[in-house]
Amino acid sequence: MDPRDVANMGVDNASIRLLFLCLARDCEDTIPLFIAYLKSLESCGFSCIAIIGENGSSDKTRDLIEQAAGPQISLLDTAFMAGCKSRLIRMAKGRQALLDVARARGIGNDYVCVMDLDNVMAMPPAPAAVRAAIRRLQTDTTLFAIGATSFPVYYDVLSLRVEGLEFLSNLYKETTDAKKRPFSYYRFHQERIYKYQRLMTSATPVFCASSFNGFCLYNAADFSTGSYRARDEAEVCEHVNFNLSIAAITGKKMMIAPGLVIHAPKDHIPVSFLRFCSDRIWERLTISRMKQR
């Protein structure tokens, strides 16, 4: 038998260890889907462990995580996140806490998956697609991570850093400022969000310095070198700072894989003007009800 065939068999058939690091808040409907997803991966030969950080949920999210807790799933109390008014700083601190716990325990797993546990769980990547992405990480030493694309469009432009789209570095501030102008907010989305979501929806691999898009697989050794905390963490998406920190240390890059697909959250995809307005109204009503609880 050709030695290359033996090597490929090892990639395909060996049990792959996956460490999931996730933040969860008000994910009552999707936590059971995540648990089922871990089981589906296990049935396909993966060995999965998950650490879930939770704080401030107004539903049964924490109860469900505690009920599922055991050798495979553990809960990290991230109540400290509530003290941060800035969403970006809050997220950076929460994700760094997960990273720190993983480091303290010893990141012995082969690969780390950073995954959102909200509506991304409506259609997570198939186990075969996860295995194919990991196979690419195993064989391409220029990559430290592979991120998901999404259907119907790639949605997470805030986490994106790709050559030729340097303007993205200021997109968070632009978005924050645009929210103050409700009558032009939809046009802003058309010109600065929707246009580039469609552009990044590719049938071929896209190489970049940073991406997340709800689901991202990292080589564990490279992952452990990164940091979510940075001087500009109040203005820059935490995934950007994290990925750029790994790239600076390892000299590697990321890839967005067309075969690693999730369903884009409906509140992040291009819609008509009327739908856009109705979604904003519904969002405000939901936030108001949450504050009254």
C-alpha positions, 0 to 999 in steps of 0.5 A: 500500500502506498504510504500516502494512503496510510497517512490519509487513512489516519486522517480520515479514521482516527478519533479527532478530539474537539474542544468547544468553547462557547458563550451562551445567553438566553439560548434555551431553545438551542442548547438542546440542539447543541447537545444533540450536535455533540452526540452526532459528532461523537457518532461519527468518530469525534471525541467532544468536550465543551466548556460553556460560559453563561451569564444573565440568561432570563430563560432556562439556559443555565438550568439546561447546561447544568442538567447536561453537565458532566465529563463532556460538558461543563459550565463556566459562570461568566457573571463578570461580563454583566459589569461591562457596558461595552458589548465588545469588551464584554465579549472579549472578556468572556471569550478570554475567560474560556480560553484561560480555563482551557489553558489552565486545564491544558488544551490537550485536544487536537482542535478547538471549535469556537461556536455561537449557541444561538440561532446558528444551531438551526443548521450547524455544519455536518460532521463530514464537513467538519472532518473535511475542514480538519483534514485541511488543517492537518495537511496545510501548515500555512493555516491556523484556523478554518471558518464557516461560510453561511447560507444564503450569505456570509453574514459576519463582516465585523469579524472579517479582515481580508486583503482588499477590504481594509475599510472593514477595520472601521466598520463597527464605529460606522455601524454604531454611528449609523444607528443614530440615523434611523432614516438612512440606516437601511441605506447604510446596510445596503452599501456597507453590509449587504454588498460585502456579505454577498461578495464574501459568499464564495463557492471557492475557499477565501483566505483571510487574516480573520473570520468567525461567522458563528463557527470556527475550527482552530489548530489547538496549538495555534489557538493557545497562543492567541489573546482576545484582549487588546488595547482597541477592544472597545472598537474592534470585534474580539475575533479580529483581535484574537485571530490577528494575535495568532497570525502575528505569532505563527505567521499563518492565515485563516481560510473560509471553507465553502463546504463548512456551512451554517445557516445565517441568522435571519437578523443578519441577512439582506432583507427588503426595506419594509422587513428591515424596519419591522425587524428593528421595531420587533427588536426594540420591543423584545429588548424592552420586554427583557428589561421589564423582567 
